[in-house]
């Protein structure tokens, strides 16, 4: 799904940095999200979607398809690059 509309949804692919943001980015899918009242709080209210502005405030906890959870500061939007095949004429 596109994240260009400013909304992060369950099932979206994001770029995640493990080890609290110190590892290299890798694409992962969001399985579950909770929005918290304050930044970097571990528990919040479960949601299906959230505005990227709330993610940037670091008020989202995410469960990922790689078995890890993370704070919002550890993710970034991911847009798959489309490959265009050129043919000679």
Number of C-alpha atoms within 10 A of each C-alpha: 14 14 16 11 9 12 17 24 21 18 16 19 25 22 17 27 19 16 11 12 15 9 11 10 15 13 19 21 18 20 18 18 26 21 23 18 12 13 18 16 15 15 15 15 11 14 13 12 16 17 13 20 12 16 21 14 13 20 22 29 26 22 18 20 15 11 8 11 19 21 22 23 19 22 23 17 17 18 15 10 6 6 6 6 5 6 5 3 3
